[in-house]
Amino acid sequence: FTQDKMLNNHDWCSPGMEVVVKDSPRGPGVGLCGQKGVVRGVTPLSGMCSVFMYVIKRAVNIAANHLSPVVPKLGDKLKIILGEDDKDKIGHLLNIGTHKDVQEGLVKLDHSGEVKSFQMRLLCKMESDN
């Protein structure tokens, strides 16, 4: 299961996640390629996401397959977007390193306080509380 296939499936997308428009969709998302926003809602059957776009200061509906997760930076609140045991868990990024040419993040999980390592491609920055 590759990341590209995962990102074409809307199951990874959920409210509060920061996303970037990865290509120009038709409709209200036209011209927003490369712009960041935060998911406000997801329609499960269609995979349409209501995304508040920072640049235009309003929400637009964009299909999840036109979105990519924003990679978190040190200290960021994040969500794990793929994985059998940890999908949808929230945590904070403590450190970033490389192991066997794969970028990994050390994450402290909020629910348990457990510290675990995840591939960075499995993490998405969450909207900050401030």
C-alpha positions in Angstrom: 0.0 0.0 0.0 1.9 3.1 -1.2 1.5 6.6 0.0 0.1 7.7 -3.4 -2.6 5.0 -3.2 -3.3 6.0 0.4 -3.6 9.7 -0.5 -6.1 8.8 -3.3 -8.3 7.2 -0.7 -10.0 9.8 1.5 -9.8 7.8 4.7 -6.6 9.6 5.8 -8.3 13.0 5.8 -10.1 14.3 8.9 -11.1 17.6 10.6 -8.3 19.7 12.1 -5.6 18.4 9.7 -3.5 20.9 7.8 -3.4 20.1 4.1 -1.9 21.5 0.9 -3.7 21.5 -2.5 -1.5 19.3 -4.6 -3.0 20.0 -8.0 -5.7 22.3 -9.4 -9.1 20.8 -9.0 -12.1 22.1 -11.0 -14.7 24.2 -9.2 -14.0 26.3 -6.1 -10.5 25.0 -5.7 -9.2 26.3 -9.0 -6.0 28.4 -8.6 -5.3 27.1 -5.1 -2.5 24.6 -6.1 0.3 24.8 -3.5 -1.8 26.7 -1.0 -2.4 25.4 2.6 -5.6 25.1 4.6 -7.2 23.2 7.4 -9.9 20.5 7.0 -13.2 21.5 8.6 -15.2 18.5 7.5 -15.2 15.4 5.3 -18.2 13.8 3.5 -17.4 10.0 4.0 -19.0 8.6 0.9 -17.8 11.1 -1.6 -14.5 12.0 -0.1 -15.2 15.7 -0.4 -13.5 17.9 2.2 -14.5 21.3 3.4 -11.1 23.1 3.6 -10.6 26.5 5.2 -8.0 28.1 2.8 -5.7 30.5 4.6 -4.9 32.6 1.5 -8.6 33.4 0.7 -9.9 33.2 4.3 -12.8 31.0 3.5 -13.8 27.3 3.1 -14.0 25.5 -0.2 -15.0 22.0 -1.1 -12.1 20.0 -2.5 -11.9 16.2 -3.2 -9.4 14.5 -0.8 -7.5 13.1 -3.8 -6.5 16.7 -4.6 -5.0 17.2 -1.1 -1.7 16.2 0.6 -1.0 16.2 4.3 1.3 19.0 5.6 4.4 17.5 7.1 4.8 18.5 10.8 7.8 20.3 12.2 9.5 19.9 15.6 7.0 20.6 18.4 3.9 20.4 16.1 0.7 18.7 17.1 0.2 15.9 14.6 -2.1 13.0 13.6 -1.0 9.6 12.4 -2.7 9.0 9.1 -1.9 5.4 8.4 -1.1 2.3 10.4 -3.0 -0.6 11.9 -2.5 0.2 15.6 -1.9 3.9 15.6 -4.0 5.4 12.8 -5.9 8.6 14.0 -3.8 8.9 17.2 -2.7 12.4 18.1 0.7 13.4 19.4 3.6 15.9 19.2 6.7 15.7 17.2 9.8 15.5 19.4 12.6 14.8 16.9 13.3 14.0 13.3 16.0 11.7 12.0 16.9 9.4 9.1 17.0 5.6 9.4 18.0 3.6 6.3 17.3 6.6 4.0 13.8 7.0 5.4 12.9 10.2 7.4 11.4 9.3 10.7 9.8 11.3 13.5 9.9 10.6 17.2 6.3 11.2 18.5 4.9 11.4 22.0 1.4 10.2 21.8 -1.1 12.3 23.7 -3.4 9.5 24.9 -0.7 7.3 26.5 2.4 9.5 26.8 4.2 6.7 24.9 7.1 7.7 22.6 7.2 6.0 19.3 9.0 6.3 15.9 7.0 6.8 12.7 7.9 7.4 9.1 7.3 11.1 8.4 5.1 10.3 5.5 2.6 8.8 7.9 2.2 12.0 9.9 0.1 15.1 9.3 0.3 18.4 11.0 -2.8 19.4 13.0 -4.2 22.9 13.3 -2.5 24.6 16.2 -4.7 25.5 19.2 -3.5 29.1 19.3 
